[in-house]
Amino acid sequence: MWVDLAIFVLVSVGSIYFYITLIHHNAMMMIHEVFTASGLHIEMIDLDIYTFSMSAFDISFHYNSQITLFYVLLLTVGLMLFLVYQTKIPLNLVFWIDFLLLLTAIFLVYFIFWPTYFPYNAKKYFELYLHAYVGFMLMSFIVFSFSLALTPEKLGKKLFILSGVIAYYFVYSFVRLAATLLLVSQVSVVFVPLMYFTIFYDFILIIYIYTFVLYKNTIKSQGLYHG
């Protein structure tokens, strides 16, 4: 177990270092080229993230009118109530959707009444965003490493699963960051806090993968699972 754990932790830490020092910058350059080709001209900036230099974009947030945000708030609350009273979607899924909608409603209220008090620009926001996302990735990899070390499977298979989780996080991080850039600059400033506070949803997905895929497959292989 301890040998497996040491290997998994080394792979996790090494992958984060590789992500910060090489992969992230190259991905940001590709995203910048795509945005430029589509007519969206934005400047790249360098940020100090855990003593390393990481790239981001200098953008202006899109502030909507108060009446627009009010109508969206009504729709959000209405959708929350609809999901609570409907019977087709499972309640465990409704909980997470309604939680996301509740966050959205809170941020809508904030930007309806106090938009001028929002203290962040692009530089400050992406410093917080990248600090949180990189830290959360490392935490997720370490937690998943402990879970894998406790799982009675072959080392090669567990390394393959860990590598898949790391690859997912890396690819998804760039898709998520590109979506964040478009949403906050073209759609609404409401997505600024929303995209930050929903970073932990990725961790929930990893727990789901471990619980419903890896764990059940292990139990099945031992002849103990009959679901």
N, C-alpha and C positions, 0 to 999 in steps of 0.2 A: 504493500500500500504506500509506504513512505517513499520508495523509489519512484513509483508511478506519480505520486503527488509532486515530487521534486522536478520530474521531467515536465509535467503539465504546467507548473508554475514558471519554469524557465521558458517554455514555449510561449506562454501568455505574456510575460514581461518582454521577451524578445520581440514578439509581434507588435506590441504597443510601441516599442522604441523604433522599429522599422516603419510603423505607420506614421509616427510623428516626424521622423527625420527624412523620409523619402516619399512614401505612398501619398500622403495627404497633399503635398505641394504639387506633385504631378497630376493628381486628380483635379485640383483647383485650377491648374493651367488648362486642362481639357474642358472644364466647365466654363471657364472664361472664354475660350475659343468658341464654344457652342453659343453662348450668350451674345458674343460679338457678331457672329455670323447671322444671328436672328434679329440683329438691330438693337440689342439691349447693351448699351455701352456703359460699363461700370469699371471702376478702378480697383486694382488689387492692393491690399495692405498687409503688412506683416505684424503679427501679434506675438507677445511673449506669453507662451503657454507652458507652465512647468519648466521654466528656464530655456525652453526651446522656441525657435521661431517657426510659427505656423501661418499659413496664408488664409486670408478671408477677403471679403469684398466691402468696399465703401459705398453704401447705398442710402437712399432716403426712404423713410417709412411712408406708407400711403395712409393718410388720415381721412376717414370717411365723415360725411355729415352726421350730425346727431340723429336726425330723423331716419336716416338709412340704418344706423346701428340700432335704433329703437325697434324698427320693423323686424330686423334680424333677431333681436332679443325676443320678441313675441313669438316668432317662428321656433326659436330654440326652446323656449318654455313649453310651447304647444307640443313639440316633438317629444320632449321629456315626459309629459303627461300621457301622451299617446302610447309610448313604450311601456309605461308603468301598467296601463290598463289592458293592453293587448295580451293575447294568450299564445300566439304562435312562436314568438322568439323566446328561447329559454331565459329564465330569470338571471342566471349567472352572466350571460352575455348582455342582457339589458342593464345589469349593474354597471359594467364597464363603459357601455355606451352612454348611459345617463351621467356617469361620473365625468366623462369627457364633455358632455353637453353642459353640465353644471359649471365646470371650469370656464367654458366658453361664455356662459351667461354672466359669470362674475366679471370677466374681463370686458364684456360688452358694457356692463353697468359702469365700470371704471372709466372707459373711454367716452361714454355718453356724458358723464358729469365732470370728470377731471382730466381731460386729455392734455391740458397744458402742464400738468404736474408730472407727466411721464418723464423720468430722469435719464433715459438711455438714448444714445445715438448708435450707429452701426458698430463703431469700434468697441464701445463699452459692452454692447449686447453680445457680439461674437466672442469677446474675451470670456464672458460668463458662459456662453454656449459651449465653446470648445473646452474650457476647463471642466465643465460638467460632463460633457459627452466622453472625453478621453478618460476622465476619472471613473465614470460609470462603466465604460468598456472594460477597464482593467479590473474593477470590482467584479463585474459579471464573469470575466474569464477566471478569476481566482476562485469565486464561489463555484463555478462549474467544474473547475479542476478538482476541488474537494469532493464534489458529487461523483465525478468520474472515478476518482481514486477509491471511493467506497463501493464502486460497482464491480461485481465479480465477472468481468469480461476480459478478453485478451487485450494486451497493451496496444497492439496495432489498431484494433478496432476503436478503442477509446481515443487514440491519437487522431484517427480519421474523423471521429465525431467532433472533437475539440477543434480541429482544423476547419471543419465545416462551419462551426459556430463563429470562429474568428473571421472566416471569409464572408459570412453573412453580415456580420457587424461592419466590416470594412466597406463592403459594397453598399449596404443600406445607408451607412453614414453619409456617403456622398450623394445618394439619391435624396435623402432627407434634407441635407444642407442645401442642395439645389432647389428643392421644393420650398424650403424656408425662404430663400432669397426671393423667389418669384412671388410667394404669398405676401410677404411683408412689404415688398416694394410695389406690387401691382394690384393686390386685392385689398388688404386691410392691415393696419397696425395691430389689430386684435390678435393676429397670429404671432406677434412677437413674443408675448408671454406664453401663449398657448403651445407653441413649438418648443419652448424651453421646458415648461413644466410637464410635458408628456414624454420626455426622454426616458423616464422609468418604464414606459410601456414595453420597450425592447427587452428589459430584464424579465418582465412578466412572460413574454413570448419564450424566452430561453427556459424559464421554469416549466412552461407548458411542454416544450420539446422534451425536456428531461423526464417529466412526470408521465406523460402519455405515450412516449415513444421508447426511449431508452429503458426506463424502469419496467414497463410491461413486457418488452421483448426479453429482458433478462429473466423475469419471473416465468415467462412462457418457456424459455429454454430449460428451466429447472422443473417444469411440469406442475407449477403451483398456481398458475393463473388460468381461470376457466371462463373469463369474460368474453 
